[in-house]
């Protein structure tokens, strides 16, 4: 009879952990939105994301973007959109959208700092820049002579900027317990820097670009990028 006691305590501890996961993820520091309708996963980004908006227009650019699926399961992505846009002053921004229609603990959008490090970049800085409605991170990365300013966010269902892969899996487990699959997306904008360019100015430009993109996009695209 004494032998059963540790098993009973272990079962109770596991039940408590699952209950905590089911109640929410605020304890790990995620920004969370109230539960709402699905984030319009059916809209095709290639068709619906505007090719021209504000002072930006799509261009055929020769710059090679860092693959959002690098070191990850590329087949997990339902769609990837890679485009380059240019403003009236000739400055080019590279846009990456990588969407997963149905996530599970081992199929989530891949964090850019991991992708860039896997591609041989040194991550020189990575800082949050929460300015609603854009809950973004600013990153500065360099490989050889290529220096790149990056702004991005990751949405996993109704949460943004997950702090770790373990916390991500807890969130997905919680939602499975609640009975619903979720979609997820990586939204990334980046700019190549020349010698002497100010990274802070580039980051501000990228945030402005993403803000203009959201404002010019149809509601279905905004819901897909930002959620309900």
ZADO-1210 file (C-alpha; in nm, 4 decimals, padded with zeros to 6 digits):
<atoms>
<atom x="00.0000" y="00.0000" z="00.0000" code="UNK" pos="1"/>
<atom x="00.2877" y="00.2338" z="00.0740" code="UNK" pos="2"/>
<atom x="00.4248" y="00.1624" z="-00.2709" code="UNK" pos="3"/>
<atom x="00.1191" y="00.3207" z="-00.4343" code="UNK" pos="4"/>
<atom x="00.1629" y="00.6537" z="-00.2561" code="UNK" pos="5"/>
<atom x="00.4381" y="00.7946" z="-00.4839" code="UNK" pos="6"/>
<atom x="00.2350" y="00.6995" z="-00.7939" code="UNK" pos="7"/>
<atom x="-00.0691" y="00.8764" z="-00.6523" code="UNK" pos="8"/>
<atom x="00.1354" y="01.1888" z="-00.5758" code="UNK" pos="9"/>
<atom x="00.2887" y="01.1854" z="-00.9260" code="UNK" pos="10"/>
<atom x="-00.0552" y="01.1586" z="-01.0863" code="UNK" pos="11"/>
<atom x="-00.1778" y="01.4493" z="-00.8744" code="UNK" pos="12"/>
<atom x="00.1228" y="01.6627" z="-00.9720" code="UNK" pos="13"/>
<atom x="00.0711" y="01.5891" z="-01.3437" code="UNK" pos="14"/>
<atom x="-00.2979" y="01.6722" z="-01.3149" code="UNK" pos="15"/>
<atom x="-00.2104" y="02.0060" z="-01.1530" code="UNK" pos="16"/>
<atom x="00.0327" y="02.0899" z="-01.4342" code="UNK" pos="17"/>
<atom x="-00.2242" y="02.0072" z="-01.7014" code="UNK" pos="18"/>
<atom x="-00.4854" y="02.2155" z="-01.5213" code="UNK" pos="19"/>
<atom x="-00.2460" y="02.5106" z="-01.5067" code="UNK" pos="20"/>
<atom x="-00.1775" y="02.4764" z="-01.8792" code="UNK" pos="21"/>
<atom x="-00.5488" y="02.4617" z="-01.9530" code="UNK" pos="22"/>
<atom x="-00.6199" y="02.7801" z="-01.7589" code="UNK" pos="23"/>
<atom x="-00.3788" y="02.9994" z="-01.9538" code="UNK" pos="24"/>
<atom x="-00.0252" y="03.1094" z="-02.0282" code="UNK" pos="25"/>
<atom x="00.0014" y="03.4466" z="-01.8571" code="UNK" pos="26"/>
<atom x="00.2498" y="03.3009" z="-01.6098" code="UNK" pos="27"/>
<atom x="00.5127" y="03.2719" z="-01.8849" code="UNK" pos="28"/>
<atom x="00.4736" y="03.6321" z="-01.9918" code="UNK" pos="29"/>
<atom x="00.2934" y="03.6121" z="-02.3275" code="UNK" pos="30"/>
<atom x="00.0691" y="03.8923" z="-02.4531" code="UNK" pos="31"/>
<atom x="-00.2677" y="03.7177" z="-02.4836" code="UNK" pos="32"/>
<atom x="-00.5849" y="03.8144" z="-02.6700" code="UNK" pos="33"/>
<atom x="-00.9307" y="03.6974" z="-02.5618" code="UNK" pos="34"/>
<atom x="-01.0590" y="03.3835" z="-02.7342" code="UNK" pos="35"/>
<atom x="-01.2234" y="03.4655" z="-03.0650" code="UNK" pos="36"/>
<atom x="-01.2999" y="03.3268" z="-03.4094" code="UNK" pos="37"/>
<atom x="-01.0200" y="03.1608" z="-03.6142" code="UNK" pos="38"/>
<atom x="-00.7780" y="03.4002" z="-03.7834" code="UNK" pos="39"/>
<atom x="-00.9037" y="03.3539" z="-04.1421" code="UNK" pos="40"/>
<atom x="-00.6545" y="03.0773" z="-04.2321" code="UNK" pos="41"/>
<atom x="-00.8223" y="03.0202" z="-04.5706" code="UNK" pos="42"/>
<atom x="-00.7130" y="03.3449" z="-04.7413" code="UNK" pos="43"/>
<atom x="-00.4214" y="03.2992" z="-04.9854" code="UNK" pos="44"/>
<atom x="-00.1444" y="03.5430" z="-04.8949" code="UNK" pos="45"/>
<atom x="00.0063" y="03.5473" z="-05.2446" code="UNK" pos="46"/>
<atom x="-00.3248" y="03.6702" z="-05.3850" code="UNK" pos="47"/>
<atom x="-00.4403" y="03.9009" z="-05.1055" code="UNK" pos="48"/>
<atom x="-00.1264" y="04.0773" z="-04.9764" code="UNK" pos="49"/>
<atom x="-00.1033" y="04.4068" z="-05.1668" code="UNK" pos="50"/>
<atom x="00.1831" y="04.4473" z="-05.4131" code="UNK" pos="51"/>
<atom x="00.1695" y="04.8261" z="-05.3879" code="UNK" pos="52"/>
<atom x="00.0706" y="05.0354" z="-05.0845" code="UNK" pos="53"/>
<atom x="00.1610" y="05.3716" z="-04.9331" code="UNK" pos="54"/>
<atom x="00.5041" y="05.4645" z="-05.0653" code="UNK" pos="55"/>
<atom x="00.6006" y="05.1014" z="-05.1337" code="UNK" pos="56"/>
<atom x="00.5848" y="04.8885" z="-05.4488" code="UNK" pos="57"/>
<atom x="00.6926" y="04.5303" z="-05.5177" code="UNK" pos="58"/>
<atom x="01.0194" y="04.4927" z="-05.7076" code="UNK" pos="59"/>
<atom x="01.2185" y="04.2035" z="-05.8499" code="UNK" pos="60"/>
<atom x="01.5155" y="04.2178" z="-05.6151" code="UNK" pos="61"/>
<atom x="01.8269" y="04.0038" z="-05.6360" code="UNK" pos="62"/>
<atom x="01.8876" y="03.9882" z="-05.2587" code="UNK" pos="63"/>
<atom x="01.8637" y="03.6366" z="-05.1170" code="UNK" pos="64"/>
<atom x="01.6402" y="03.6117" z="-04.8123" code="UNK" pos="65"/>
<atom x="01.7154" y="03.3837" z="-04.5188" code="UNK" pos="66"/>
<atom x="01.4811" y="03.0867" z="-04.5472" code="UNK" pos="67"/>
<atom x="01.2121" y="03.0868" z="-04.2765" code="UNK" pos="68"/>
<atom x="01.2161" y="02.7060" z="-04.2815" code="UNK" pos="69"/>
<atom x="01.5912" y="02.6641" z="-04.2342" code="UNK" pos="70"/>
<atom x="01.6669" y="02.3927" z="-03.9764" code="UNK" pos="71"/>
<atom x="01.2909" y="02.3433" z="-03.9364" code="UNK" pos="72"/>
<atom x="01.0296" y="02.1180" z="-04.0914" code="UNK" pos="73"/>
<atom x="00.9614" y="02.3025" z="-04.4172" code="UNK" pos="74"/>
<atom x="00.6646" y="02.0781" z="-04.4979" code="UNK" pos="75"/>
<atom x="00.4875" y="02.2149" z="-04.1887" code="UNK" pos="76"/>
<atom x="00.4264" y="02.5498" z="-04.3623" code="UNK" pos="77"/>
<atom x="00.0971" y="02.5813" z="-04.5449" code="UNK" pos="78"/>
<atom x="00.2354" y="02.8759" z="-04.7426" code="UNK" pos="79"/>
<atom x="00.5392" y="03.1019" z="-04.7580" code="UNK" pos="80"/>
<atom x="00.5415" y="03.4435" z="-04.9210" code="UNK" pos="81"/>
<atom x="00.8748" y="03.6120" z="-04.9972" code="UNK" pos="82"/>
<atom x="00.8684" y="03.9546" z="-05.1614" code="UNK" pos="83"/>
<atom x="01.0802" y="04.2664" z="-05.1912" code="UNK" pos="84"/>
<atom x="00.9368" y="04.6182" z="-05.1840" code="UNK" pos="85"/>
<atom x="01.1026" y="04.9490" z="-05.2643" code="UNK" pos="86"/>
<atom x="01.0150" y="05.3018" z="-05.1564" code="UNK" pos="87"/>
<atom x="01.0474" y="05.6226" z="-05.3592" code="UNK" pos="88"/>
<atom x="01.4025" y="05.6737" z="-05.2328" code="UNK" pos="89"/>
<atom x="01.5137" y="05.3346" z="-05.3627" code="UNK" pos="90"/>
<atom x="01.5348" y="05.1637" z="-05.0214" code="UNK" pos="91"/>
<atom x="01.4441" y="04.7952" z="-05.0363" code="UNK" pos="92"/>
<atom x="01.2621" y="04.5935" z="-04.7707" code="UNK" pos="93"/>
<atom x="01.2374" y="04.2148" z="-04.7821" code="UNK" pos="94"/>
<atom x="00.9108" y="04.0645" z="-04.6545" code="UNK" pos="95"/>
<atom x="00.8671" y="03.7044" z="-04.5371" code="UNK" pos="96"/>
<atom x="00.5324" y="03.5553" z="-04.4327" code="UNK" pos="97"/>
<atom x="00.5362" y="03.1894" z="-04.3233" code="UNK" pos="98"/>
<atom x="00.2009" y="03.0415" z="-04.2206" code="UNK" pos="99"/>
<atom x="00.1047" y="02.7087" z="-04.0634" code="UNK" pos="100"/>
<atom x="-00.2656" y="02.6277" z="-04.0884" code="UNK" pos="101"/>
<atom x="-00.2610" y="02.3720" z="-03.8070" code="UNK" pos="102"/>
<atom x="00.0162" y="02.3753" z="-03.5504" code="UNK" pos="103"/>
<atom x="00.1271" y="02.1014" z="-03.3150" code="UNK" pos="104"/>
<atom x="00.4139" y="02.0984" z="-03.0618" code="UNK" pos="105"/>
<atom x="00.6743" y="02.0235" z="-03.3318" code="UNK" pos="106"/>
<atom x="00.5250" y="02.2308" z="-03.6154" code="UNK" pos="107"/>
<atom x="00.5338" y="02.6001" z="-03.5278" code="UNK" pos="108"/>
<atom x="00.6723" y="02.9086" z="-03.7054" code="UNK" pos="109"/>
<atom x="01.0514" y="02.9191" z="-03.6781" code="UNK" pos="110"/>
<atom x="01.2026" y="03.2073" z="-03.4802" code="UNK" pos="111"/>
<atom x="01.4206" y="03.4323" z="-03.7037" code="UNK" pos="112"/>
<atom x="01.7077" y="03.4467" z="-03.4558" code="UNK" pos="113"/>
<atom x="01.7319" y="03.0661" z="-03.4813" code="UNK" pos="114"/>
<atom x="01.7042" y="03.0730" z="-03.8625" code="UNK" pos="115"/>
<atom x="01.9720" y="03.3394" z="-03.8997" code="UNK" pos="116"/>
<atom x="02.2081" y="03.1716" z="-03.6529" code="UNK" pos="117"/>
<atom x="02.1596" y="02.8447" z="-03.8449" code="UNK" pos="118"/>
<atom x="02.2540" y="03.0273" z="-04.1650" code="UNK" pos="119"/>
<atom x="02.5831" y="03.1394" z="-04.0122" code="UNK" pos="120"/>
<atom x="02.4843" y="03.4884" z="-03.8922" code="UNK" pos="121"/>
<atom x="02.6014" y="03.6420" z="-03.5673" code="UNK" pos="122"/>
<atom x="02.3004" y="03.7802" z="-03.3777" code="UNK" pos="123"/>
<atom x="02.4322" y="04.1151" z="-03.2595" code="UNK" pos="124"/>
<atom x="02.1145" y="04.2296" z="-03.0862" code="UNK" pos="125"/>
<atom x="01.7617" y="04.1037" z="-03.0196" code="UNK" pos="126"/>
<atom x="01.5239" y="04.3304" z="-02.8294" code="UNK" pos="127"/>
<atom x="01.1451" y="04.3587" z="-02.7867" code="UNK" pos="128"/>
<atom x="00.9804" y="04.6744" z="-02.9206" code="UNK" pos="129"/>
<atom x="00.6150" y="04.6512" z="-02.8114" code="UNK" pos="130"/>
<atom x="00.4353" y="04.9429" z="-02.9727" code="UNK" pos="131"/>
<atom x="00.0700" y="04.8409" z="-03.0171" code="UNK" pos="132"/>
<atom x="-00.0663" y="04.7310" z="-03.2517" code="UNK" pos="133"/>
<atom x="00.2802" y="04.5991" z="-03.3490" code="UNK" pos="134"/>
<atom x="00.4225" y="04.3668" z="-03.0806" code="UNK" pos="135"/>
<atom x="00.7541" y="04.3201" z="-03.2574" code="UNK" pos="136"/>
<atom x="01.1132" y="04.2236" z="-03.1919" code="UNK" pos="137"/>
<atom x="01.4099" y="04.4082" z="-03.3397" code="UNK" pos="138"/>
<atom x="01.7113" y="04.2055" z="-03.4462" code="UNK" pos="139"/>
<atom x="02.0503" y="04.2941" z="-03.5913" code="UNK" pos="140"/>
<atom x="02.2456" y="04.0148" z="-03.7587" code="UNK" pos="141"/>
<atom x="02.5712" y="03.9957" z="-03.9543" code="UNK" pos="142"/>
<atom x="02.7491" y="03.7348" z="-04.1670" code="UNK" pos="143"/>
<atom x="03.0687" y="03.8509" z="-04.3296" code="UNK" pos="144"/>
<atom x="02.9960" y="04.1788" z="-04.5077" code="UNK" pos="145"/>
<atom x="02.6192" y="04.1249" z="-04.4982" code="UNK" pos="146"/>
<atom x="02.4570" y="04.3174" z="-04.2136" code="UNK" pos="147"/>
<atom x="02.0806" y="04.3012" z="-04.1797" code="UNK" pos="148"/>
<atom x="01.8214" y="04.4841" z="-03.9698" code="UNK" pos="149"/>
<atom x="01.5192" y="04.2650" z="-03.8973" code="UNK" pos="150"/>
<atom x="01.1802" y="04.3304" z="-03.7404" code="UNK" pos="151"/>
<atom x="00.9431" y="04.0404" z="-03.6767" code="UNK" pos="152"/>
<atom x="00.6616" y="03.8946" z="-03.4758" code="UNK" pos="153"/>
<atom x="00.5316" y="03.5415" z="-03.4310" code="UNK" pos="154"/>
<atom x="00.1643" y="03.4703" z="-03.3659" code="UNK" pos="155"/>
<atom x="00.0697" y="03.1288" z="-03.2309" code="UNK" pos="156"/>
<atom x="-00.3082" y="03.1244" z="-03.2201" code="UNK" pos="157"/>
<atom x="-00.3934" y="03.4049" z="-02.9786" code="UNK" pos="158"/>
<atom x="-00.0484" y="03.4663" z="-02.8308" code="UNK" pos="159"/>
<atom x="00.2559" y="03.6626" z="-02.9487" code="UNK" pos="160"/>
<atom x="00.6293" y="03.6411" z="-02.8966" code="UNK" pos="161"/>
<atom x="00.6519" y="03.3062" z="-02.7107" code="UNK" pos="162"/>
<atom x="00.9500" y="03.3107" z="-02.4711" code="UNK" pos="163"/>
<atom x="01.0745" y="02.9565" z="-02.5383" code="UNK" pos="164"/>
<atom x="01.0031" y="02.6381" z="-02.7305" code="UNK" pos="165"/>
<atom x="00.9005" y="02.4665" z="-02.4059" code="UNK" pos="166"/>
<atom x="00.6481" y="02.7406" z="-02.3331" code="UNK" pos="167"/>
<atom x="00.5183" y="02.7106" z="-02.6894" code="UNK" pos="168"/>
<atom x="00.4546" y="02.3401" z="-02.6403" code="UNK" pos="169"/>
<atom x="00.2709" y="02.4069" z="-02.3148" code="UNK" pos="170"/>
<atom x="00.0472" y="02.6558" z="-02.4951" code="UNK" pos="171"/>
<atom x="-00.0315" y="02.4084" z="-02.7723" code="UNK" pos="172"/>
<atom x="-00.1016" y="02.1371" z="-02.5156" code="UNK" pos="173"/>
<atom x="-00.3425" y="02.3697" z="-02.3372" code="UNK" pos="174"/>
<atom x="-00.5304" y="02.4350" z="-02.6586" code="UNK" pos="175"/>
<atom x="-00.5460" y="02.0655" z="-02.7418" code="UNK" pos="176"/>
<atom x="-00.7037" y="02.0085" z="-02.4023" code="UNK" pos="177"/>
<atom x="-00.9580" y="02.2750" z="-02.4950" code="UNK" pos="178"/>
<atom x="-01.0286" y="02.0859" z="-02.8157" code="UNK" pos="179"/>
<atom x="-00.9134" y="02.3193" z="-03.0913" code="UNK" pos="180"/>
<atom x="-00.6229" y="02.3306" z="-03.3390" code="UNK" pos="181"/>
<atom x="-00.4669" y="02.6699" z="-03.4089" code="UNK" pos="182"/>
<atom x="-00.2848" y="02.8384" z="-03.6906" code="UNK" pos="183"/>
<atom x="00.0409" y="03.0298" z="-03.6556" code="UNK" pos="184"/>
<atom x="00.2447" y="03.2741" z="-03.8608" code="UNK" pos="185"/>
<atom x="00.5846" y="03.4408" z="-03.8771" code="UNK" pos="186"/>
<atom x="00.5816" y="03.8000" z="-04.0070" code="UNK" pos="187"/>
<atom x="00.9309" y="03.9288" z="-04.0855" code="UNK" pos="188"/>
<atom x="01.0617" y="04.2415" z="-04.2577" code="UNK" pos="189"/>
<atom x="01.4323" y="04.3062" z="-04.3112" code="UNK" pos="190"/>
<atom x="01.6716" y="04.5484" z="-04.4773" code="UNK" pos="191"/>
<atom x="02.0349" y="04.5112" z="-04.5823" code="UNK" pos="192"/>
<atom x="02.2563" y="04.7791" z="-04.4268" code="UNK" pos="193"/>
<atom x="02.5447" y="04.9573" z="-04.5925" code="UNK" pos="194"/>
<atom x="02.8505" y="05.0701" z="-04.3990" code="UNK" pos="195"/>
<atom x="02.7504" y="05.3667" z="-04.1832" code="UNK" pos="196"/>
<atom x="02.3748" y="05.2964" z="-04.1912" code="UNK" pos="197"/>
<atom x="02.1938" y="05.3483" z="-03.8610" code="UNK" pos="198"/>
<atom x="02.0279" y="05.0232" z="-03.7438" code="UNK" pos="199"/>
<atom x="01.7770" y="05.2133" z="-03.5265" code="UNK" pos="200"/>
<atom x="01.6580" y="05.4139" z="-03.8285" code="UNK" pos="201"/>
<atom x="01.6288" y="05.0933" z="-04.0313" code="UNK" pos="202"/>
<atom x="01.4260" y="04.9246" z="-03.7571" code="UNK" pos="203"/>
<atom x="01.1910" y="05.2228" z="-03.7391" code="UNK" pos="204"/>
<atom x="01.1520" y="05.2120" z="-04.1178" code="UNK" pos="205"/>
<atom x="01.0696" y="04.8404" z="-04.1066" code="UNK" pos="206"/>
<atom x="00.8096" y="04.8935" z="-03.8342" code="UNK" pos="207"/>
<atom x="00.6547" y="05.1696" z="-04.0451" code="UNK" pos="208"/>
<atom x="00.6531" y="04.9372" z="-04.3458" code="UNK" pos="209"/>
<atom x="00.4684" y="04.6650" z="-04.1536" code="UNK" pos="210"/>
<atom x="00.2214" y="04.9162" z="-04.0137" code="UNK" pos="211"/>
<atom x="00.1440" y="05.0449" z="-04.3632" code="UNK" pos="212"/>
<atom x="00.1137" y="04.6886" z="-04.4917" code="UNK" pos="213"/>
<atom x="-00.1446" y="04.6039" z="-04.2260" code="UNK" pos="214"/>
<atom x="-00.3402" y="04.9218" z="-04.2884" code="UNK" pos="215"/>
<atom x="-00.3531" y="04.8597" z="-04.6660" code="UNK" pos="216"/>
<atom x="-00.4387" y="04.4891" z="-04.6442" code="UNK" pos="217"/>
<atom x="-00.7899" y="04.3427" z="-04.6583" code="UNK" pos="218"/>
<atom x="-00.9458" y="04.2479" z="-04.3253" code="UNK" pos="219"/>
<atom x="-00.8906" y="03.8768" z="-04.3975" code="UNK" pos="220"/>
<atom x="-00.5150" y="03.9357" z="-04.4340" code="UNK" pos="221"/>
<atom x="-00.4977" y="04.1487" z="-04.1180" code="UNK" pos="222"/>
<atom x="-00.6707" y="03.8703" z="-03.9257" code="UNK" pos="223"/>
<atom x="-00.4238" y="03.6177" z="-04.0620" code="UNK" pos="224"/>
<atom x="-00.1199" y="03.8307" z="-03.9739" code="UNK" pos="225"/>
<atom x="-00.2375" y="03.9677" z="-03.6409" code="UNK" pos="226"/>
<atom x="-00.5144" y="03.7306" z="-03.5363" code="UNK" pos="227"/>
<atom x="-00.8684" y="03.8175" z="-03.4242" code="UNK" pos="228"/>
</atoms>
